[in-house]
Amino acid sequence: RYLLAMAQLIEVQVALGKTDAASTNADSFLASDERNPLARYSKALVEVQQDNLASAEQRLEGVIADTPQYWPAHRLLGAINIRQEQFGQATQYLRAAVTNNPTDAAARLQLAELYIRVGDIDAARSLMEGSQVAANDELFSAFVGGASRRIGLSDQASQYFDQSEQAKPRDLQEIVRLSSLYTAAGEFERAIRLLQSSTAQDGQSQEV
């Protein structure tokens, strides 16, 4: 319980930008059990925050060598490789993360965005099959648009956002999902336009 709590504390501190505190805790964690994969992963997480990618990469590769099924290490290595623009390696690590833990939504999303980055939209859709964003063409197009915007592909983002507006959502649920995707991507005018043009019935217009 202590080890798990320490790992969660370090992760929260990293997320809050409290790198010094996270580093101190990671060093203590690692000193308590230097072979523990969770401790080594926590230290690598801090190193990534410090932009010490080479050390983090080496540490995570050691974790995978000792514990091949430890999926968080695969996911973080994939994220490091994306930052290094080593997309082939990133794909391999993120695939391994999803294979080892199919419920890892973060790894699945990173892999889908990587497929979108390299132009393999079909692979991204196949990966997201069964999720809300793959429910229909307009939702998936909005998802691709948002992913493209996040990775700096502005022209591709505009293309897919425009495609997403061509079909009219069938019900309130789709309106909410699509407008939420627009909002998350900073496409506020599209979100407002969708909500204002909707024709929700059965007393649902107030919610819209």
Helices and strands as residue ranges (DSSP letters): H 2-15, H 19-32, H 37-49, H 53-66, H 71-83, H 87-100, H 105-117, H 121-127, G 132-134, H 137-150, H 154-164, H 172-184, H 188-197
